[in-house]
Amino acid sequence: MKVVFDLEVEEYLSQLVDILYDKEYFGLKESAYQYVDALIDDIEYGIRNKSKKPAPTYFNRYGKNMSYAIFKKNDNTQWYVFFNRDDDIYYIRYIGNNHTCAQYLD
């Protein structure tokens, strides 16, 4: 299995460290890095075993015929990972959380 992140997703994940730190979700920048690294690891090693749902048409702006999986990080935050799968390759097209995109899910 291989996981490939879209360039925009990679950029978002690198910016996420600063977002989490600047909004004071984490008191130390190192903690924000650890959180994002753990999220990436969860996606890379866990996406195969996650329940998958078809992505609503709202998300077609990131790719057609996508699925999504949910990664719960704590009591307050779930991450929604949108992807296409081709054989054993997962192409991660978009990542959002319950604060940013849950309202568009069924």
Rosetta blueprint (number, residue, H / E / L):
1 M L
2 K E
3 V E
4 V E
5 F E
6 D L
7 L H
8 E H
9 V H
10 E H
11 E H
12 Y H
13 L H
14 S H
15 Q H
16 L H
17 V H
18 D H
19 I H
20 L H
21 Y H
22 D H
23 K L
24 E L
25 Y L
26 F L
27 G L
28 L L
29 K H
30 E H
31 S H
32 A H
33 Y H
34 Q H
35 Y H
36 V H
37 D H
38 A H
39 L H
40 I H
41 D H
42 D H
43 I H
44 E H
45 Y H
46 G H
47 I H
48 R H
49 N H
50 K L
51 S L
52 K L
53 K E
54 P E
55 A L
56 P L
57 T H
58 Y H
59 F H
60 N H
61 R H
62 Y H
63 G L
64 K L
65 N L
66 M L
67 S E
68 Y E
69 A E
70 I E
71 F E
72 K E
73 K L
74 N L
75 D L
76 N L
77 T L
78 Q E
79 W E
80 Y E
81 V E
82 F E
83 F E
84 N E
85 R E
86 D E
87 D L
88 D L
89 I E
90 Y E
91 Y E
92 I E
93 R E
94 Y E
95 I E
96 G E
97 N E
98 N L
99 H L
100 T L
101 C L
102 A H
103 Q H
104 Y H
105 L L
106 D L
